[in-house]
């Protein structure tokens, strides 16, 4: 179980790092992103471990990766659009 927790935390940090590098202008502060990704992956590992039971390391890590990605996707803000004025105005 320690290996699952450590692996899921590392997956959450790696996923957060990739998100910060890929979408820096659409995410909040990196500190928030790293915390959310790590905690989301740990919660995903706990949830998957509870559902599958012990002995399913790969399944648990996949669950951690999925839930971590979902929690990070909730932080993404929409792209900033300019307000366009119509020609009639």
Rosetta constraint file for C-alpha pairs under 8 A:
AtomPair CA 1 CA 5 HARMONIC 6.27 0.50
AtomPair CA 1 CA 54 HARMONIC 7.75 0.50
AtomPair CA 2 CA 6 HARMONIC 6.08 0.50
AtomPair CA 3 CA 7 HARMONIC 5.86 0.50
AtomPair CA 4 CA 8 HARMONIC 5.95 0.50
AtomPair CA 4 CA 45 HARMONIC 7.05 0.50
AtomPair CA 4 CA 57 HARMONIC 6.45 0.50
AtomPair CA 4 CA 60 HARMONIC 7.04 0.50
AtomPair CA 4 CA 61 HARMONIC 6.82 0.50
AtomPair CA 5 CA 9 HARMONIC 6.10 0.50
AtomPair CA 5 CA 42 HARMONIC 6.39 0.50
AtomPair CA 5 CA 45 HARMONIC 6.90 0.50
AtomPair CA 6 CA 10 HARMONIC 6.23 0.50
AtomPair CA 7 CA 11 HARMONIC 6.12 0.50
AtomPair CA 7 CA 61 HARMONIC 7.06 0.50
AtomPair CA 8 CA 12 HARMONIC 6.09 0.50
AtomPair CA 8 CA 38 HARMONIC 7.70 0.50
AtomPair CA 8 CA 41 HARMONIC 5.55 0.50
AtomPair CA 8 CA 42 HARMONIC 5.75 0.50
AtomPair CA 8 CA 45 HARMONIC 6.35 0.50
AtomPair CA 8 CA 61 HARMONIC 5.85 0.50
AtomPair CA 8 CA 64 HARMONIC 5.73 0.50
AtomPair CA 8 CA 65 HARMONIC 7.22 0.50
AtomPair CA 9 CA 13 HARMONIC 6.25 0.50
AtomPair CA 9 CA 38 HARMONIC 5.28 0.50
AtomPair CA 9 CA 39 HARMONIC 7.52 0.50
AtomPair CA 9 CA 41 HARMONIC 6.19 0.50
AtomPair CA 9 CA 42 HARMONIC 5.93 0.50
AtomPair CA 10 CA 14 HARMONIC 6.12 0.50
AtomPair CA 10 CA 38 HARMONIC 7.52 0.50
AtomPair CA 11 CA 15 HARMONIC 6.01 0.50
AtomPair CA 11 CA 38 HARMONIC 7.61 0.50
AtomPair CA 11 CA 41 HARMONIC 7.06 0.50
AtomPair CA 11 CA 64 HARMONIC 7.68 0.50
AtomPair CA 11 CA 65 HARMONIC 6.48 0.50
AtomPair CA 12 CA 16 HARMONIC 6.04 0.50
AtomPair CA 12 CA 34 HARMONIC 7.63 0.50
AtomPair CA 12 CA 37 HARMONIC 4.78 0.50
AtomPair CA 12 CA 38 HARMONIC 4.23 0.50
AtomPair CA 12 CA 39 HARMONIC 7.44 0.50
AtomPair CA 12 CA 40 HARMONIC 7.16 0.50
AtomPair CA 12 CA 41 HARMONIC 5.11 0.50
AtomPair CA 12 CA 42 HARMONIC 7.66 0.50
AtomPair CA 12 CA 64 HARMONIC 7.70 0.50
AtomPair CA 12 CA 65 HARMONIC 6.87 0.50
AtomPair CA 12 CA 68 HARMONIC 6.00 0.50
AtomPair CA 13 CA 17 HARMONIC 6.07 0.50
AtomPair CA 13 CA 34 HARMONIC 6.03 0.50
AtomPair CA 13 CA 37 HARMONIC 6.28 0.50
AtomPair CA 13 CA 38 HARMONIC 5.54 0.50
AtomPair CA 14 CA 18 HARMONIC 6.23 0.50
AtomPair CA 15 CA 19 HARMONIC 6.23 0.50
AtomPair CA 15 CA 37 HARMONIC 6.79 0.50
AtomPair CA 15 CA 65 HARMONIC 7.89 0.50
AtomPair CA 15 CA 68 HARMONIC 7.60 0.50
AtomPair CA 15 CA 69 HARMONIC 7.14 0.50
AtomPair CA 16 CA 20 HARMONIC 6.11 0.50
AtomPair CA 16 CA 33 HARMONIC 6.02 0.50
AtomPair CA 16 CA 34 HARMONIC 5.26 0.50
AtomPair CA 16 CA 37 HARMONIC 5.38 0.50
AtomPair CA 16 CA 38 HARMONIC 7.60 0.50
AtomPair CA 16 CA 72 HARMONIC 7.42 0.50
AtomPair CA 17 CA 21 HARMONIC 6.15 0.50
AtomPair CA 17 CA 34 HARMONIC 7.19 0.50
AtomPair CA 18 CA 22 HARMONIC 5.98 0.50
AtomPair CA 19 CA 23 HARMONIC 5.72 0.50
AtomPair CA 19 CA 24 HARMONIC 7.47 0.50
AtomPair CA 19 CA 72 HARMONIC 7.96 0.50
AtomPair CA 20 CA 24 HARMONIC 5.05 0.50
AtomPair CA 20 CA 27 HARMONIC 7.23 0.50
AtomPair CA 20 CA 30 HARMONIC 6.48 0.50
AtomPair CA 20 CA 33 HARMONIC 7.39 0.50
AtomPair CA 23 CA 27 HARMONIC 6.44 0.50
AtomPair CA 26 CA 76 HARMONIC 5.62 0.50
AtomPair CA 26 CA 77 HARMONIC 5.15 0.50
AtomPair CA 26 CA 78 HARMONIC 6.85 0.50
AtomPair CA 26 CA 79 HARMONIC 6.78 0.50
AtomPair CA 27 CA 33 HARMONIC 7.44 0.50
AtomPair CA 27 CA 75 HARMONIC 6.16 0.50
AtomPair CA 27 CA 76 HARMONIC 5.25 0.50
AtomPair CA 27 CA 77 HARMONIC 6.29 0.50
AtomPair CA 28 CA 32 HARMONIC 6.64 0.50
AtomPair CA 28 CA 33 HARMONIC 6.85 0.50
AtomPair CA 28 CA 75 HARMONIC 7.16 0.50
AtomPair CA 28 CA 76 HARMONIC 7.92 0.50
AtomPair CA 29 CA 33 HARMONIC 6.57 0.50
AtomPair CA 30 CA 34 HARMONIC 6.07 0.50
AtomPair CA 31 CA 35 HARMONIC 6.29 0.50
AtomPair CA 32 CA 36 HARMONIC 6.05 0.50
AtomPair CA 33 CA 37 HARMONIC 6.01 0.50
AtomPair CA 33 CA 72 HARMONIC 6.99 0.50
AtomPair CA 33 CA 75 HARMONIC 7.70 0.50
AtomPair CA 34 CA 38 HARMONIC 6.08 0.50
AtomPair CA 35 CA 39 HARMONIC 6.04 0.50
AtomPair CA 36 CA 40 HARMONIC 5.78 0.50
AtomPair CA 36 CA 68 HARMONIC 7.78 0.50
AtomPair CA 36 CA 71 HARMONIC 6.85 0.50
AtomPair CA 36 CA 72 HARMONIC 6.59 0.50
AtomPair CA 37 CA 41 HARMONIC 6.10 0.50
AtomPair CA 37 CA 68 HARMONIC 5.22 0.50
AtomPair CA 37 CA 69 HARMONIC 7.19 0.50
AtomPair CA 37 CA 71 HARMONIC 6.74 0.50
AtomPair CA 37 CA 72 HARMONIC 5.84 0.50
AtomPair CA 38 CA 42 HARMONIC 6.21 0.50
AtomPair CA 38 CA 68 HARMONIC 7.02 0.50
AtomPair CA 39 CA 43 HARMONIC 6.07 0.50
AtomPair CA 39 CA 68 HARMONIC 7.54 0.50
AtomPair CA 40 CA 44 HARMONIC 6.06 0.50
AtomPair CA 40 CA 64 HARMONIC 7.34 0.50
AtomPair CA 40 CA 67 HARMONIC 5.90 0.50
AtomPair CA 40 CA 68 HARMONIC 4.34 0.50
AtomPair CA 40 CA 69 HARMONIC 7.81 0.50
AtomPair CA 40 CA 71 HARMONIC 5.88 0.50
AtomPair CA 40 CA 72 HARMONIC 7.86 0.50
AtomPair CA 41 CA 45 HARMONIC 6.12 0.50
AtomPair CA 41 CA 63 HARMONIC 7.90 0.50
AtomPair CA 41 CA 64 HARMONIC 4.31 0.50
AtomPair CA 41 CA 65 HARMONIC 5.91 0.50
AtomPair CA 41 CA 66 HARMONIC 7.69 0.50
AtomPair CA 41 CA 67 HARMONIC 5.89 0.50
AtomPair CA 41 CA 68 HARMONIC 4.22 0.50
AtomPair CA 41 CA 69 HARMONIC 7.89 0.50
AtomPair CA 42 CA 46 HARMONIC 6.22 0.50
AtomPair CA 42 CA 64 HARMONIC 6.32 0.50
AtomPair CA 42 CA 68 HARMONIC 7.85 0.50
AtomPair CA 43 CA 47 HARMONIC 6.05 0.50
AtomPair CA 43 CA 64 HARMONIC 7.05 0.50
AtomPair CA 43 CA 67 HARMONIC 7.50 0.50
AtomPair CA 44 CA 48 HARMONIC 5.99 0.50
AtomPair CA 44 CA 60 HARMONIC 7.76 0.50
AtomPair CA 44 CA 63 HARMONIC 5.44 0.50
AtomPair CA 44 CA 64 HARMONIC 4.06 0.50
AtomPair CA 44 CA 65 HARMONIC 7.29 0.50
AtomPair CA 44 CA 66 HARMONIC 7.28 0.50
AtomPair CA 44 CA 67 HARMONIC 4.99 0.50
AtomPair CA 44 CA 68 HARMONIC 6.70 0.50
AtomPair CA 45 CA 49 HARMONIC 5.82 0.50
AtomPair CA 45 CA 60 HARMONIC 5.29 0.50
AtomPair CA 45 CA 61 HARMONIC 6.25 0.50
AtomPair CA 45 CA 63 HARMONIC 5.92 0.50
AtomPair CA 45 CA 64 HARMONIC 4.46 0.50
AtomPair CA 46 CA 50 HARMONIC 6.05 0.50
AtomPair CA 46 CA 60 HARMONIC 7.93 0.50
AtomPair CA 46 CA 64 HARMONIC 7.96 0.50
AtomPair CA 47 CA 51 HARMONIC 6.27 0.50
AtomPair CA 47 CA 63 HARMONIC 7.80 0.50
AtomPair CA 48 CA 52 HARMONIC 5.93 0.50
AtomPair CA 48 CA 53 HARMONIC 7.86 0.50
AtomPair CA 48 CA 59 HARMONIC 7.32 0.50
AtomPair CA 48 CA 60 HARMONIC 5.24 0.50
AtomPair CA 48 CA 63 HARMONIC 5.62 0.50
AtomPair CA 48 CA 64 HARMONIC 7.36 0.50
AtomPair CA 49 CA 53 HARMONIC 5.18 0.50
AtomPair CA 49 CA 54 HARMONIC 6.40 0.50
AtomPair CA 49 CA 56 HARMONIC 7.58 0.50
AtomPair CA 49 CA 60 HARMONIC 5.63 0.50
AtomPair CA 52 CA 56 HARMONIC 6.85 0.50
AtomPair CA 52 CA 59 HARMONIC 7.89 0.50
AtomPair CA 52 CA 60 HARMONIC 7.78 0.50
AtomPair CA 56 CA 60 HARMONIC 6.07 0.50
AtomPair CA 57 CA 61 HARMONIC 6.19 0.50
AtomPair CA 58 CA 62 HARMONIC 6.13 0.50
AtomPair CA 59 CA 63 HARMONIC 6.15 0.50
AtomPair CA 60 CA 64 HARMONIC 6.19 0.50
AtomPair CA 61 CA 65 HARMONIC 6.13 0.50
AtomPair CA 62 CA 66 HARMONIC 6.14 0.50
AtomPair CA 63 CA 67 HARMONIC 6.14 0.50
AtomPair CA 64 CA 68 HARMONIC 5.88 0.50
AtomPair CA 65 CA 69 HARMONIC 6.07 0.50
AtomPair CA 66 CA 70 HARMONIC 6.25 0.50
AtomPair CA 67 CA 71 HARMONIC 6.17 0.50
AtomPair CA 68 CA 72 HARMONIC 6.21 0.50
AtomPair CA 69 CA 73 HARMONIC 6.12 0.50
AtomPair CA 70 CA 74 HARMONIC 6.60 0.50
AtomPair CA 71 CA 75 HARMONIC 7.19 0.50
AtomPair CA 72 CA 76 HARMONIC 7.19 0.50
AtomPair CA 85 CA 89 HARMONIC 6.80 0.50
